[in-house]
Amino acid sequence: MTDHMIDSTLSELERYYDTVPRVGGARAEDFGPLTLFVQEGAGWPYYARPALGGPGATRADVERVWQRQRELKVPEAFEWVAETSPSLRAAVEAAGLHVHAHPLMVLDPSAEALPPHPEVRLFDADDPLLAAAVTVPALAFAAPGTAVGEAGPAELAAALTEPAAEAGRARVAGKLAAGSTVLAAAVRDGVVLCAGQYNPVGDVVEVVGVGTLPSARRQGLALGVTAALVAQARARGARTVFLSAGDEDVARVYARIGFRRVATALIAEPQA
């Protein structure tokens, strides 16, 4: 990608980041250089981020939004692209937040599609394994990385007895029925081992929440799920497909199906 193409793509992604919470049912609160998105219903929890086309935020701006998040009891998180808003990191760190960096990757339009994975399929809103497909990524992200871990089918079965599993299923079922998300999962012997989604806004698509049950890692399942999502997005006319990788190891996996790093996505949260 040329510098001009990267700049154009980053501008496109800024519009996506500003739009997706609004179409996802979130209320936008204006804080000058920052916008706080507050989920009104049972949808995804959102974040604060730079206002589209706004000036740089100061530490005081960050502290005002952070205080508002605490008042509302919503996630205390700020998300932005380092290259697009270069001064925000210093402001959030001065306010006392911790910053995580993630490779921001865009699919090369010329990338060849992988053959379909035999264990991966798309889900609809009525799929009996939908609750498991929503729960698996949560177990995956609780043990980040690409190494094989301990959590497996038994831990998944236990997690499915928790109220959060049904709440997640209902939320995603509504989005699937409305066409505002697409979900793919790898299923073996009736057990969901990996799942992920993409969220479209016009002809721009973000692949999100791809996670593998830790005990099933290193089997190519995340690659198969992501490839299925990419194929479906392309079939529906997506022009830009992007994602944020968990770390450099995960980014190398996505590079195998044609994703190329264009920038760095930053997430700021309170210290654990």
C-alpha positions as CSV (number, residue, x, y, z in Angstrom):
1,M,0.0,0.0,0.0
2,T,1.2,3.5,-0.8
3,D,1.2,6.2,1.9
4,H,-1.8,7.8,0.1
5,M,-3.7,4.6,0.1
6,I,-3.0,4.1,3.8
7,D,-4.1,7.6,4.6
8,S,-7.3,7.1,2.6
9,T,-8.0,3.7,4.3
10,L,-7.4,5.2,7.8
11,S,-9.9,8.0,7.1
12,E,-12.4,5.4,6.0
13,L,-11.8,3.4,9.2
14,E,-12.3,6.6,11.3
15,R,-15.8,7.0,9.7
16,Y,-16.5,3.4,10.4
17,Y,-15.5,3.7,14.1
18,D,-17.7,6.7,14.5
19,T,-20.7,5.1,12.7
20,V,-20.8,1.5,14.0
21,P,-21.8,2.4,17.6
22,R,-24.6,4.7,16.3
23,V,-26.1,2.0,14.1
24,G,-25.6,-0.5,17.0
25,G,-28.0,1.4,19.3
26,A,-25.5,3.6,21.2
27,R,-26.1,7.2,22.3
28,A,-23.3,9.6,21.5
29,E,-22.4,12.1,24.1
30,D,-20.3,15.1,22.9
31,F,-17.2,16.1,24.9
32,G,-15.6,18.3,22.3
33,P,-12.5,16.5,21.1
34,L,-13.9,13.2,22.4
35,T,-17.2,11.3,21.8
36,L,-18.5,8.9,24.4
37,F,-20.8,6.1,23.0
38,V,-23.2,4.7,25.6
39,Q,-25.2,1.5,24.7
40,E,-28.8,2.2,25.3
41,G,-30.1,-1.4,25.1
42,A,-28.7,-4.9,25.3
43,G,-26.1,-4.5,22.5
44,W,-22.4,-4.3,22.5
45,P,-20.8,-2.1,25.2
46,Y,-18.9,0.8,23.5
47,Y,-16.1,3.2,24.2
48,A,-15.0,6.8,24.1
49,R,-12.9,7.8,21.0
50,P,-11.7,11.0,19.2
51,A,-14.5,13.0,17.7
52,L,-14.6,12.7,13.9
53,G,-12.5,15.6,12.5
54,G,-12.1,17.1,16.0
55,P,-9.1,18.7,17.7
56,G,-6.6,16.8,19.9
57,A,-7.8,15.9,23.4
58,T,-6.1,17.0,26.6
59,R,-5.7,15.2,29.9
60,A,-8.6,17.3,31.2
61,D,-10.8,16.1,28.3
62,V,-9.9,12.5,29.1
63,E,-10.6,12.9,32.8
64,R,-14.1,14.5,32.1
65,V,-15.1,11.5,29.9
66,W,-13.6,9.0,32.3
67,Q,-15.6,10.5,35.2
68,R,-18.7,10.3,33.0
69,Q,-18.1,6.6,32.3
70,R,-17.8,6.0,36.1
71,E,-21.1,7.9,36.7
72,L,-22.9,5.8,34.1
73,K,-21.2,2.5,35.2
74,V,-20.2,1.8,31.6
75,P,-16.9,0.3,30.4
76,E,-14.0,2.7,31.2
77,A,-12.3,2.4,27.9
78,F,-10.9,4.7,25.1
79,E,-10.2,3.4,21.7
80,W,-8.3,5.1,18.8
81,V,-5.8,4.7,16.0
82,A,-2.3,5.8,17.0
83,E,-1.4,7.2,13.6
84,T,-4.7,9.2,13.2
85,S,-4.7,10.7,16.7
86,P,-1.0,10.7,17.7
87,S,-1.3,13.0,20.8
88,L,-4.1,11.1,22.6
89,R,-1.8,8.5,24.1
90,A,0.1,11.0,26.1
91,A,-3.2,12.5,27.4
92,V,-4.7,9.2,28.5
93,E,-1.5,8.1,30.1
94,A,-1.3,11.4,32.0
95,A,-4.8,10.8,33.3
96,G,-3.7,7.4,34.7
97,L,-5.0,4.9,32.1
98,H,-3.0,2.0,30.8
99,V,-2.6,1.6,27.0
100,H,-2.6,-1.6,25.0
101,A,-1.4,-1.7,21.4
102,H,-2.8,-4.0,18.7
103,P,-1.8,-4.4,15.0
104,L,-4.5,-2.8,12.8
105,M,-4.7,-4.9,9.6
106,V,-6.6,-4.5,6.3
107,L,-7.2,-7.3,3.9
108,D,-5.3,-7.1,0.6
109,P,-7.9,-6.9,-2.1
110,S,-5.8,-9.2,-4.3
111,A,-5.5,-11.9,-1.6
112,E,-6.6,-15.3,-2.7
113,A,-9.3,-17.0,-0.8
114,L,-8.4,-20.1,1.3
115,P,-10.3,-23.3,0.7
116,P,-13.3,-23.7,3.1
117,H,-12.5,-25.4,6.4
118,P,-14.6,-28.6,6.7
119,E,-15.5,-27.9,10.3
120,V,-16.5,-24.2,9.9
121,R,-20.0,-23.0,9.1
122,L,-22.0,-19.9,9.3
123,F,-24.6,-19.6,12.0
124,D,-28.1,-18.1,11.9
125,A,-30.1,-16.7,14.8
126,D,-31.8,-20.0,15.6
127,D,-28.7,-22.2,15.6
128,P,-28.9,-24.4,18.7
129,L,-25.1,-23.9,19.3
130,L,-25.3,-20.1,19.2
131,A,-24.8,-19.7,23.0
132,A,-21.7,-21.8,22.8
133,A,-20.4,-19.8,19.8
134,V,-20.8,-16.6,21.7
135,T,-19.2,-18.0,24.8
136,V,-16.1,-19.6,23.3
137,P,-14.4,-16.2,22.5
138,A,-14.9,-15.1,26.1
139,L,-13.0,-18.1,27.3
140,A,-10.3,-17.5,24.7
141,F,-9.8,-13.9,25.7
142,A,-9.5,-14.8,29.3
143,A,-6.4,-16.8,28.4
144,P,-4.8,-14.6,25.6
145,G,-2.1,-15.7,23.2
146,T,-1.7,-18.5,20.8
147,A,-0.3,-21.3,23.0
148,V,-2.5,-24.3,23.8
149,G,-4.2,-23.7,27.2
150,E,-6.3,-25.7,29.7
151,A,-9.8,-24.4,29.2
152,G,-11.7,-26.9,27.0
153,P,-15.2,-28.5,26.5
154,A,-15.7,-29.0,30.3
155,E,-15.1,-25.3,31.0
156,L,-17.3,-24.3,28.1
157,A,-20.1,-26.5,29.4
158,A,-19.8,-24.8,32.8
159,A,-19.8,-21.3,31.3
160,L,-23.0,-22.1,29.4
161,T,-24.8,-22.5,32.7
162,E,-24.1,-18.9,33.6
163,P,-26.7,-16.1,32.9
164,A,-24.2,-14.3,30.7
165,A,-24.3,-17.1,28.2
166,E,-28.0,-16.7,27.5
167,A,-27.7,-12.9,27.5
168,G,-24.9,-13.1,25.0
169,R,-26.9,-15.5,22.8
170,A,-30.0,-13.2,22.8
171,R,-27.9,-10.2,21.9
172,V,-26.1,-11.8,19.0
173,A,-29.3,-13.6,17.8
174,G,-30.9,-10.2,17.5
175,K,-28.0,-8.8,15.5
176,L,-28.0,-11.9,13.2
177,A,-31.7,-11.6,12.6
178,A,-31.2,-7.9,11.8
179,G,-28.3,-8.6,9.4
180,S,-26.0,-6.3,11.5
181,T,-23.5,-9.1,12.2
182,V,-22.4,-12.4,10.7
183,L,-21.1,-15.3,12.8
184,A,-19.0,-18.3,11.8
185,A,-17.8,-21.1,14.0
186,A,-15.8,-24.3,13.9
187,V,-17.8,-27.3,15.3
188,R,-16.4,-30.7,16.0
189,D,-18.5,-33.5,17.4
190,G,-21.2,-31.0,18.4
191,V,-18.7,-28.8,20.4
192,V,-17.9,-25.3,19.3
193,L,-14.1,-24.9,19.3
194,C,-13.7,-21.5,17.7
195,A,-16.0,-18.6,16.7
196,G,-15.9,-15.0,15.4
197,Q,-18.0,-12.4,13.8
198,Y,-17.9,-9.5,11.4
199,N,-19.9,-6.2,11.6
200,P,-20.7,-4.4,8.4
201,V,-21.2,-0.6,7.9
202,G,-22.0,-0.1,4.2
203,D,-19.2,-1.8,2.3
204,V,-16.7,-1.7,5.2
205,V,-16.5,-4.7,7.5
206,E,-14.6,-5.3,10.7
207,V,-13.8,-8.9,11.8
208,V,-14.2,-9.1,15.6
209,G,-14.1,-11.5,18.4
210,V,-12.4,-14.4,16.8
211,G,-11.4,-16.7,19.6
212,T,-10.4,-20.4,19.9
213,L,-11.1,-22.6,23.0
214,P,-7.7,-22.6,24.6
215,S,-7.4,-26.5,24.5
216,A,-8.1,-26.4,20.7
217,R,-5.5,-23.9,19.7
218,R,-2.8,-24.5,17.0
219,Q,-5.2,-26.5,14.8
220,G,-5.9,-23.7,12.2
221,L,-9.4,-23.1,13.5
222,A,-9.1,-19.4,13.9
223,L,-7.7,-19.2,10.4
224,G,-10.6,-21.2,9.0
225,V,-13.2,-19.1,10.9
226,T,-11.6,-15.8,9.7
227,A,-11.4,-17.1,6.1
228,A,-15.1,-18.0,6.2
229,L,-16.0,-14.6,7.4
230,V,-13.9,-12.9,4.8
231,A,-15.4,-15.0,2.0
232,Q,-18.9,-14.1,3.2
233,A,-18.1,-10.5,3.4
234,R,-16.6,-10.5,-0.1
235,A,-19.6,-12.3,-1.4
236,R,-21.8,-9.6,0.1
237,G,-19.8,-6.9,-1.7
238,A,-17.5,-5.7,1.1
239,R,-14.8,-3.3,-0.3
240,T,-12.7,-3.0,2.9
241,V,-12.2,-5.8,5.4
242,F,-10.2,-5.0,8.5
243,L,-9.4,-6.2,12.1
244,S,-7.3,-5.6,15.1
245,A,-5.0,-8.5,16.1
246,G,-4.4,-9.4,19.7
247,D,-0.7,-9.2,19.4
248,E,2.2,-9.8,16.9
249,D,1.8,-13.6,17.0
250,V,-1.9,-13.4,16.1
251,A,-1.1,-10.8,13.4
252,R,1.2,-13.3,11.7
253,V,-1.7,-15.8,11.6
254,Y,-3.9,-13.2,9.9
255,A,-1.2,-12.3,7.4
256,R,-1.5,-15.9,6.1
257,I,-4.9,-15.0,4.6
258,G,-3.9,-11.7,3.2
259,F,-4.2,-9.1,6.0
260,R,-1.6,-6.4,6.0
261,R,-0.7,-4.1,8.9
262,V,-1.5,-0.5,8.2
263,A,-1.5,1.1,11.6
264,T,-1.8,0.5,15.4
265,A,-5.1,0.3,17.3
266,L,-4.8,1.5,20.9
267,I,-7.1,0.7,23.8
268,A,-6.8,2.6,27.1
269,E,-8.3,1.2,30.3
270,P,-7.7,1.6,34.0
271,Q,-4.9,-0.4,35.5
272,A,-6.0,-3.9,36.5
